Structure formats: structure tokens, C-alpha cells
Amino acid sequence: MRTASVARSPIQASRLRKLQGLGIFCGFAAGAWLGGAEAPIKVINPNVSPITISLVMVLGVFLARWSVPALVHGTSYVRKDVGQAPHLVVWAVLAGCMWAVANTMTIYAIRNVGLSIAFPLWNSNSLLGIFWGSLLFNELRGAGWHRWLGVWGGAAGMFAGATMLAFASSGQAAPGKAATGVMAALGAGILWGTMYIPYRKAYLTGMNPLSFVTFFTVGELVTMIALALGYRGAIPLWHELLSVRTALFWLMLGGFIWVIGDLFQQYATKYVGISRGIPLSNTNQLWGLLWGILVFHEFHGGSPRTYAEVIGGSVLMALGAAAIASSSATSSEHASWQDAAEREGQRYGIEDAYIRASMEGRESTTAATRRTFLDWFLIGGTTTIFLALAAIARMPAMDINLGWAAVLLAAMLGLLTTCAIALWRTTRFR
């Protein structure tokens, strides 16, 4: 029998501040890894179909989404977690379907307008994140006018930055393709912005991000296989995969990197909400700019006006995201989140203690889970596949600044290590 008093009692202020700080940190780490995930697309032959590229990336995503949870907690933990809220499996699969379509659109965007421009355009998903968070999940309710101003003022800044980058695209894209690239990037932003609804439903009702993503990837894989077979056909698709076998490692690595960033984004969404977590993770626009300009020499030889539009637009969007992130949730707003969580729990018959423990970043039970043969099979199998593909991989014949690539990679690894340690110490990845 559910008791509303369990869910309604306030979370200790010091614990709430710690969780919000952790969510902000996860958002920045997500930005770094999501930004780096798109870089491998640049090394692929432009004649390869975007559908094929997206399919291979999703294969890498699928392997990562099952092996990483198996490594951190084990599949038995995932089964136990899903048993508390089985209805969320459907939402996870739906979110994965939306992600697969959006990811395919980003490939068209990158090819037509470049990595530096495409990133900020599809990061318009922040605007939808703020809207859905406010409308459906009580985010910003009771936050006060200055926090509302910070969030929506930041959103206006991000929109202005995206507009500047759209103008810059007209001078960098192939003739006749600038509009296609801009539309593809904005379409991806709409799909991703709507995809965050299942995210928030999952975490308000207590599901662990590591559990949610394992079923999320089922929707991704099924959708991409259907798109690839319908668009390309089985035989042409197979021949194209064979023709790019030396590049399969880079594409699947891009998918794996994306999963690391997405996991941090999931934790940011859980602890600071989609109104704040998504703009924070959208700092990937700056990482995309760095990869595009420093590593792949985008805009080399461009006019000063083009550089001013691209850099100015990205900085303006980043400042907007910073304004949103700085508008931290108050205790009264967090109480509204608890109201939304209670509503979701009543709708699906979920225990209050389970929801409460999740909001506090702790386990609802002390029962231990252990890794099984299946877990080690997933970890070992994924490692073997990546090593085998790495053995036949070839570096692309293009001008890449390996020095800057190493610097950016080192920064990403540093954020990964420190954020993972913070998550473990504070929540044990709960």
C-alpha cells in the first residue's frame, strides 16, 4: 500500500545541494563526450550512405549500452530495477526509436554544413527540454522570477546563437545544400528534445539510468535496421558494409563514445532535470567547434566574417546554457518535482520507498547483486569485437591534426575519470 508521506517529506538540504552539484558536473562531462562522439563521422568516405553510417554507429551503441551496465552493476541489477517499473521499458524503446532517426539526420547535417555549425543547430533541443520539463514535470514551478528569467533568457541567447550559425552555414556548405543541412540539424533537435520526456518519466519514478539505457538501445537498433533495409536493401547494404570494413572501428567507436556521454547526460537529467541538464550537456557545441576547427581544419581559409559568426554564435549559445545552469532548483521547486514523482508513482503503482531512494541517489534495498557469466560474456564479447575491428582499421587519408586530437582526448578522459569517481562516491551510480 502506497503512503504519500514517504514521497512528500523533504530531502535534506545538504544532500540536495550535493546531488545538484553532481548533476551539473555530469552535464559538463556529457558535453565533452557527446561532442567527441561525432568526430569519427568526419573520417568516413563521403560517398558512404548516411543510413549505413548511422547503422554501424548504433551497433557500437548497442554493444556499449549492454556491456557498460554489466561492468558497473551487472545484468541481475538491471532485471531487479526494471521489475520495479516495467512500464518504463516501453518508454525506453520509444525514446530509442526517436534517437535513431535523429542520429541519422545529424549525419546529413554534418555533411552539408559541417560539424562546427551542425552541433549548435540541433542543440535547439534545449528549448524543447525547458518546455516539456515545465509543462509535464513541474520543473521551474516555485523557482522564482529570477530563475525563470535565467532559464528563458538563456534559451533566447541559445536561439540567437543558433541563428548566427545558420547564417554562417551559407558560405561553408556545398551549393544548394545549406538549407538541407540546417533543416536536418533542426529536425534532429526536435526529435531529441521530445525524447527527453521518457528520460524524465523514468527518473522521477525511480529507474536507474544504467537500466533505462539497456532497453533504450533496443528501439535504436530495431529502428536503424528497419531504416537501413528499407532504404538500401539487404544486398546493397551488405556490400557497402564490406566496402567500408576498414572504417567500421571508427564508426562503432563513435557510438561507444556517444554512450559514455549519454550516460552522463542521463544522470544530469535525473539530478537537475531536463530544463537544466540538457542545456548543460549541450556544451558539446563547444567541443564540436574545437574538434571541427582544431582537428579537422573546418573553415580553413574562411573570411573573418565567417569565423566571427561561427565563434560568436557558439559563445552566445554557451552563455545562454550557462545562464540556465546557474538557475539552480530551490527547495520549493524540488518539492514540485516530488509532486510530479508522486503522481507518476500513483499512476503506475510504484512503491514510495523506491521513488524516494532514487531521488536521494541511494538504493532502496541493501540486497547485493553479483555479476554472472552473462555479464562477463557481454564485457568480453564487446572487447573482442572492438579489438578485431581495430586490427583491420586504417587511418583515413585526410589532414588531421593529431596533436590537438590527443589534447582533446586527454581532456575527455580526465572528465570521465573525475566524474565517474564523483558518481560512485555520492550515489554508487544510482
N, C-alpha and C positions, 0 to 999 in steps of 0.2 A: 504494500500500500504506500503510495507516494505521500510525502509530507512536505508542504510548501515551505515550512520554516527552515528546512535544511538548506534549500536553494537561496532563500531570501536573506539569511544572515550575512552581513558584510564581510568581505575578505580583509584581513589585517592590512593596514595601510603600508607597512614596511614591505610586506610580501607583494602587494600590488605594485609598488614602485619598482621592486626588483624584476618582476615579470615584464613590466612595461619597458624597462631598460633593456632587458634581454630581447624583447620583440623588436626594438629599434635596431639593436646590433644585428639581429638576424636579417632585417630588411637591407641593411648595407651590405652584408655578406652575400645575400641573394643577388643584389645588383651586380656585384663583381662576377659571380659565376654565370648568371644569365647573360651578361654581356659577353663573356668569353665563349659561350656555347655557340654563338652564331659565326665565330671566326672561321671554323673549318669549312663552311659553305663557300668561302672565298677561294679556296684552293681547288675547287672542283671544276672540271671542264664545263664551260657554259653551254655546251651542246647537250649535256645530260638533262633529262626531263626533271623539272622541279618535283613532280609526283614521285619519281624514283628516289630523289634525294631525301624527300620527307619520309618515305617508307623506310629507308635504311636508318635514318636518324631515330625513327620510332622503334626500330628493332633494338637499337642501343638503349633507348629509354626503357623499353620493356625489361631488358636484362638488368638494368640498374635499379628499377623500381621493385624488383623482387629480391635481388641479391643484397642491396644495402639494408633493407629491413631485416633480412635473415641474419646479417652480420651484427646489427645493433641489438636486436631483441629476440630474434628467432620467429619462425612462422607460427609456432604454437601461441605466442603472444598475440600475433595478428588475428588468429582464429578466435581467441578469447575476447579480444577487443571488438571484433565485428559481431560477436554473439550478443553484445550489449545493445547494439543499434544496427540490426541487419538491414533496416530500410535504407541506410546510407549507401549501401552497395550500389543501388540503382542510381542514386545521385552521383556517385563517383564515376560510374560508367558513362553517364550522360556528359559529365564535365570532360572526360577523356575524349569523347567524340568531338566536342567543340574545340578542344585543344588541337586535335589532329588537323582539322580543316584550317584553323587559324595558322598553324605552323607552316602548312603548305603555302598559304597566302604570303607569309613573310619571305619565302624564298623568291617568289615573283617580285616582291618589293625590293629585296636586296639586289637582284639582278638589274632592275630597271632604274633605281635611284641611288643605290649604294648603301653600305652598312651605316655610314655616319648619319644619313638622312632618315633611313627607314626606321631605325630604332626609336627616335623621339615621336615619330608619327604614330606607330602602333602603341606607344605608351600613353596614347589618349585613353587607354583603358582605365587610367586613374580617375577620370571624370565619371565613368560609369560605376567604378568601385565606390566612390563617395555617394553617388545617388542611391545605389542599391543598399549600401550599408545604412544610410539614413532612413530609407523607406521601409526596409524589411526587418532590420535587426536592431533598431533603437540606437544606432551609433549617432553621436553628437547630441542626443537628447539629454538635456540638462547640462550641456557643456558650457553654456555662457556665450554671450555675443562675440567676445574677442576670439574664442576658439572657432566659432562658426566663421568669423571673418578670416582667420588664419587659414582654415581649410579651403573655403571657397575662393579667397583671394589667391591662394597658392594655385588652385585649379585654373583660375583665369590666367595666371602667369604661365602655366604649362601650355595652355591653349595658344597664347601669344607666341611662345617659343616654337610650337609645332607649326604655326602659320609661317613664321620666318623660314623654317627649314623646308616647307613646301615650296616657297618661292625660290629658294636656293637650288632645289632639285631640277628646275627647268634648264639650268645651264650644265648639269652634270649627266643627265640621263641620255640614253640614245634617242635620236629624233623620233617623236611620236609616242614615246614610252613613258614620259614623265607622269602623265595623268594616270596611266595604268598602275605604275608603281605606287603612287600616292594613294589611289583607291584601294589597292591590295593591302597596304600598310594600315590604313584606317579601318578596313574591314576586319583585319586581324585584331585590331584594338577593340572593336565592338564585341567580337566573339569572346576574347579573353576577359573583357570587362564583365560580361554576363556569366562567364564560367565561375566567377568568384562567389556566386550565390551558393552553389553546392559546397564550396570550401567553408563558408561561414556557418552554414547549417550543420556541417559535420562537427566543427569545433565547439559550437555552442552546446551541442548535445553530447560532447564528451569523447568523440573518437580521436585517437592518436594520429597525427599526420603520417607516421610511418605505415599505419594500417590503411588509411584512406588512399594513399598513392598506389598501393598494390592493385586495387580494383580500378582505380582511375586509368591505369595503363591498359586494362582490357578494352575499354572504349577506344583508346588511342589506336591500338593495334588493329582491332576489327575494322574501324573506320578507314584506316590507311590501306589495309589490304583490299577493302571494297573499292576505294578510290583508284588504287593502282591497277587492279584487274579491270575495272570498268573503263578507265581512261586509256590504259596502254594495251591491255590484253595479256594473257599469261605468257605466250611465246615471246613477243617483243620485250616484255618486262624481264624475262629470264635472260635474254641475250644482252640487254642493256646492263643488267647486274654483272654479267660475266665481263663485259667490256670495261667496267669501272672497278674491277675487283681489287686493283692496287690502291684504290681510294676508299674502299669500304671502311677501313680502320678509322680514317679521319672523320667520316660521317657518323659512325657509331660512337666514336669518342665525343663528338659534339653532342650527341644525345645523352651520353653519360654525364658530361659536364652540366648539361641543362638540368638533369635530375637533381644534382647537388644544389644548384641554385634554387630550384623549385622547392626543395625540402626546406631550405632556409626561409623561402617566401611563405611556405605553409605555416611555419612556426611564427613568423611575423604576423600573419593574418590571425592566427589563434590568439596571440597575446596583446596586440594593439588594434585589431580589427581591420577590415578591408579598406576603410576610409583613410587609414594611415599606413597600414602595412604595404599596400600596393604602390602608393607613391614612393615609399622608401625603396622598395625593390626596383622601381623604375629609374633609380640612379644608374641602372645598366646602360642608359643612354650615353652617359659619360664614358663608361668602359667601351661601349661600341665606337664612340668617337675616337678614343685612344687607339683601339685596335685598327680602325679604318685608316687613320691618318699616319700613325707612327709605324705600324707594321706593314700595312698593305698600300701605303702611299696614295690613298684616295685624295683627290683634289690637288695632286702634284701639278704645279704649273698653273693653278687656277688663279683667277683675279682676286685682288684684295677684297672686293665686294663679296665674292663667294665665301671666302674664309670668314669675313665678318658676320655674314648671315648664318653660316653653319655654327661657328663657335658661339656667337651671341645668342642664337636660338637655343642651343643646348644649355648654356649657362642660365638663361632665363627660365627654362623648364626645370633645371636643377634647383634654382632658388625657390620656385614655386613648390617643388616637392619638399624642400627644407622647411618652408612655412607651414606646410601641412603636418610634417612630422613633429614640429615643435609645439603643436597644439595638442598636448598630451591629454589623455582622458582624466577627468576628475572623478572623485568618488561617487558623485551623484550620477554622472554618465555611466560609470561602471555598474551602478545599481540598475540602470535601464538595460544594460547588457544582460544582467541576471534575470530581469523580467522576460527578455526575449528567450533566454535559455530555458526558463521555467515553462514558457509557452510551448517551445519545441518538445520539451520532455513530456508534458502532458499530452501533446498531440500523438506521440509515438510510444507512450508508456515506458519511459526510461527512468531508472532509479535516480532519485535526487542525489544520493551519495556519490554516484558515478559522475554526474554532471558537475557537482561541486568540486570533487577531487581534480577533475580535468581543468576547471577554471583556475585552480590554485597551483597547477603544474605538478601534481603528485599522483601517486597510484591510489586507487580506491580499495585495493586489497594488498595484503602482504604476500600472497601466494606467489612463489617463484616459478619462472618458466625457464626451460633449458633448451639449448639448441639440439636439433635432431639430425639424423642422417640427411634428411631433405634440405636442411639449411646448408650443410657443408657441400652437398651436391650443387646447390644453386651458386654458392660462392666459388667453388672450384670450377664449375662449368663455365661461368661467366669469365673468370680469369683465363681459362684455357682458350676460349673463343677470341678474346681480345689479343692474347699473345700470338695466336695463329694468324690473325689478320695483320698484326703489327709486323710479322715476319715477311709478309709479301707486300707490305705497304711501300710506296715510293713518295719521295718528296716532290711536290709539284714544280714544274719548270716556270717559275714566276719570281718576280722581285719581291722578296720578303726580308724585312729587317729582323734577323734572328736575335740580335741583341735586345731590342725593345720587346720582342716576344718573350724572351727569358725574364725580363724585368716585370712585365705584366703578370706572367705566370707565377713568379715568386710572390708577388703581392696577393694573388688569389689564394695561393697555398697558405700564406700567413693568416689571411682572414678565415680560411677554412679551419685551421688548427685552433685559433683562439676562440672562434665562435662555437665550435664543437665542444671544446672544454667547458665553456660557459654554460652551454645547454646541459651537459652532463652533470655539472656541479649543482645547477639550480633545479633542474627538473628530471634528471635521468632520462632525457629525451622523451618526456611525457608531454 
